[in-house]
Amino acid sequence: MSVPQPSADAPPANGDGGAAPRRRTRRAVPDEAGVVGVLIALVLGVGLFQPDFLRTGNLLTTAHNSVYVGLMALGMVFALAMREVDLSVGGMYAMGVVAGALLIRDGWNTWLAALAVLALSALVGALNGAVTTYLRLPSFIVTLATAMLLRGVGLALAEGRQITDLPQDDALFRVLGGGELLGVPDAVWVFVLAVAVLTVLFTRTRFGARVRAIGSNPEAAEFGGLPVARTRIAALALSGLMAGLAAVLALAFFIAGDPTIGQGYELTAIAAAIIGGTPLKGGSGSVLGAAAGTLILGAVTAALVFFEVPINWTTFATGGVILVAVGAAPLLRRVRDVRDLRAVRDLRSPGRNP
């Protein structure tokens, strides 16, 4: 007697002899969705009361003003993901602007001067990593000292004054400072490109995987043979490089070397990265989230201008936003963990519908 074979279209049987329910696959929600949603809601909410806020020119200006801190925040993701803190990016930014202005004033080609600023910033970041690693010192102490050294050197070289006698018609200033592509400032395009490149570097490369692994458990990573020292140095060098890139764009836009520029930018960059989903405990991070966090802070600053809030309250309001956002981050992660745990339980319960 031939035994009938089940149809290919028939659902598999469960332990009770009935057809097992088909499970619907859950679509993973990106971790950055929350912070991007907050950014969109903030912009639309302000625009509801101040329609001029939604004008294309204002939004582009807000994005342009956020580029400098934003680039530092992108690099900060790599440092924070390794449980390191880079407080030197603000001083590196100021020093880069001054150094670039001095080189150009002394006759250097502007593009070569820009490359020199990038190389110098990456070198200082690598030195931060080397001192932190080989002397076993906390990175926030090392980078705080570096920031003070760089600001002091910048003030001394500039003699406490702005360096303004630069060739304003040079290609560097015309392209990176005032150039546009499709109506969007070139500096914003540089920021977008940096977000794309660093997102791939952080999530799709061996270097990014090492950064996350070391940040999750440094002892286990070292025991497993990962190049902890080399990776830490490279991560802080990348953080310095992004500060140098911000300095080049600022020099091109302002066409001047101001040794006092960038006060407090390092803390704002750290806050933007944390708002974007990069925890201080390390092991994870989001480059796109850091970019969105920077734009949130920029939008808040621009909104205060539209609502005619006195300038004395601007710092207060920005600090309040940072405090609320950073305080809400653990709660959002806890909600997401509970959601994921329930999803796992649903998958392990064969007789339970999702």
N, C-alpha and C positions, 0 to 999 in steps of 0.2 A: 504494500500500500504506500502510495506516495504521500509524503507529508507536505501540506501546503506551506509555501514560503511567504513570509510577510511582504506586503507591498512596499516598494521603495518610498511611497508617499505616506505610509502609515506611521503614526507617531509611535515612539518606543514605549514599551509597557513599563509601568512602575511596579513596585513590590506588591501592590494590592491587586494586580492583574488588570488595572485600568491604564488608560493612556496617560503618560506623564505630561504635565502641563508644559507648554512651550514657554521658555523664559525670554523675556524681552531684554535685550542688551542695553545697558545703561551707558549713556554717552558721558565720557569724562569731561568735566568742566575745567578749563585751564585755571591754574592758581591765580593768574593775572586778571581773570575776569572781574573779580570783585573791585580791585583798585581802578581798573579801566571804567567800570560802571560808576564808581564814585566820581571819577573825573568828568564823565559825560553828564551825570546828574548835577554836579556842581556848576558846570558851564551853562547848562540849560536853566538851572534854577536862578542863577544870577541874571541870565538873559531875560527871564520872565519879568523881572523888576526893572532891568536896565537893558532895553532892546539893543542899544548901541554896542553893548558888550559882545554881541554875536556877529558884529561886522567882521568881514574877512580881514581887513587891515588890522583891527585890534587883536584878533586871535593870532595872527602871524607875528605881531609885535610881542605878544605875551610869550609865544613859543620861542622867539628869537632871544628874548631876555632870559629864558630858562636854559638856554643851550650850555652856558658856561658851567653852572652848577651841575647841570644834567650830565655832562661828560665826566665830571668827577664822580658823580653817583654811579655811573656805569662801571668805572674802574673799582669803586668801593665795593661793589658786589663781590668781586673776586677776593678782596681782602677779608671782608666779613664772613664769607663762606668758609674761610680757613681759620676762623676765630681770631682774626687779627683786626686791628683798627689803625687806619692811616690818617693821622691828624696833620700830616705835612702837606696835604694837597693844596690848602689855601696859601701857604707860604711858597710852595712850588709854583703855583699860578702867578703870584705877584713877582717872584724872581724871574720867571720865564718872560713876563711882559717887559720887565726892565732890561733883562739880558738881550732880548730880541731888539728892543729899541736902541740899545747902545751899539750893538753890532751893525745895525742898519745905519745909524748915524756915523759910524766909523768907516763906512764905505763898503760893507759887505753886501753881496747880492741878497735881496730880501728873501728869496726862496731858500738860499743856503742858510741864512740866519734862522728861518723857521725850522729847518731840519736840525740845526744846532740846538735850538730850544727843545725840540722833541728828544734828541739824544741825551742832552743834559738832564732832562726830567726823568727819563727812563733810568739813567745811571744813578741819580740820587735815590730813586725808588729801589733799585737793586741794592744799593748800599744800606738802605733801611732794612731790607730783608736779610742781608748778610750779618749786620750787627745784631739784629733780633735773633737770628738763628744760632750763630756761632758764639755769641756772648750770653745767650739764653736770657735776654732781657725782654720785658713786656713791650710789645710793639707800640702801645700808646705812649709809653715813656720815650722811646727812641724817636718816634715820629713827631712828638710834641717838641722835643729838643731840636729836631731838624727844622721844623716849621719856624721856630724862633731864630735859628741861625740863618735861614734863608731870608726871612724878612729883614733881619739886621743887615745882611750883606746887600740886599736890594736897596735899602734906605741909604747905605753908605755909598754904593756905586752911583746912585741917582742924586746924591747929596741932598736928599730930602725933598727934591723937586720933581715935577713931571718932566719927562723928556719929550719935547714936542716938535723939535726941528727935524721932521722926517719928510721924505718925498711923498706927498699925498697922491700924486698921479701914478704911483708905481702899480704894477699889475697885481701884486699881492693884496694891496689895499682895495683895489677896484674889484677884484674877483671875490675874495673872502670877506671883505668888509662891506661892500655895497652891492655886490653882484646878486642877480636873481635868476632863477630857472623856473619857468612856468609860473611866474609871479610869486614864488617862494624864495626867501633869502637863502643864499648858498650855505650859510652857517647852519640853517635848519636841515638842509639836505645832508650836510656832513654829520649832523647829529643822528639823523635817520639811518644813514649808512653805518655809523658806529653801533647803533642799537642792533642792526641786522648782523653785522660781523661778530660782535661780542656775544650775541645770543647763540649763534652757531658754535663759537669757541667754548662757551660755558656748558652747552647741553649736548654737543655732538662730537666733541674731540676728546682725545685721551687726556689732554691737559685739564680740561674742565672736569672730567671724571676724577682725576687725581685731586683737584682742588676740593671737590665735594667729599671724597673719601677721607682725605686728611682732616677736613673740618668736622666730619662725623665722629671720627675716633683717631686722633693723631698717634696714639700708642699702637693701635692695631695696624694702622697704615705703615708705620715704621717697621713693625715686626713682620709685616707682609712683604717688605722689600721695596715699597714705594719710595721714590726720591723726594723725601719730605723737604730737605734743605733746598734743593734746586727748585722745587715747585713753589715754596714760600717766597724765595727770592724773585722768581719769575712773576708771581702774582703781585707783589708789591712794586716790581718794575713796571708792570702793566698799569697799575694804579697811578704811578708817577707819569707814565706816558700820556694817559688821558688828561691829567692836569696840564701837561705841556701842550697838548692839542687845544685845550680850552684857552691857554695863554696866547697861542698863535692866533686864534680866532678873535680874541679880545683885542690884541694888538692891531690886527687888521681892521677892526671895526672902529676903535677909538683913535687910531693913528697917534698913539702917545703911550709912553711908559710911565705908569703911575705906581710908585712903590707901596702905596697904601691900599691898593685895590684888593678885593677879595677877602675882606675881614669877615670872619665867621662862616666862610663858604664851606669849610671842612665839616662843620657840624650840620649845616643844611644838607650837604651831600650824604652824610650818614643817615640823617632823618629821612631823606627821600628814598634811600635804599631800603630802610626798615619799613617805611610805609608801603613800599612796593613788594614786600614779602620776603625780604632777606633777614633772617633772625640773627641776633647776636651770638646765639649758641653755635652757629656754623652748620655746615653739612648740606645746606641748600641755599637757593637764591634765585632771583629773577632779574635779568637785565631789562626786559620789557617792563616789569613792574617798577623798577627803579626809575625808568624814563617817565612812566605815568605818575609816580610819586612826585617827581620834580615838577611836572606840569601842574599837578594839584597845588603845590606850594606857589608856583608862579601865577596860577589862576586866582588864588586867594589874595595875593598881593595886588594884582590888577583889579580885582573886585573891590578892594578897600578904596582904591582911587575913585572908582565909579560911584561908590556910596559916600564919597567925601569924608571918609574917616580921617581924623587928624593923623599926621605922620607919626606923632608920638605913640599912637596906639597900634601902628602897623606891626611892630615887632611883637607886641603883646598878643595880637590876634594870630600871627603866624605861629608863635609858640603854643597857643592854645590848640590850633589845628594839629600841630605835630603831636602834642600830648594826647589828644583824643584818638588820632590815627594809630599811634604806637600802642596806646592802651587797648584799642579795639582789636589789634592784630592777634594777640593770644586767644581772645574770645572767638574770632572767626576761625582760627586754626582748630580750636576745640570742637566747634560745630562741625567743621569738615571731617575731623577724625571720627566723631560720632556717626556721621552720615556714612563714611567709608566702612565703619565697623558693622553697621546695620546691613550694608550691601553685602559684605562678606558672609554674614549670618544667613541672609536670604539665599545665597548661592550654596551654602552648606546644608540647607533644609530641603531635601528632595521632594517632599510632599507639599511644600508651601508655595503658593503663588506669589510672585513679586509684587 
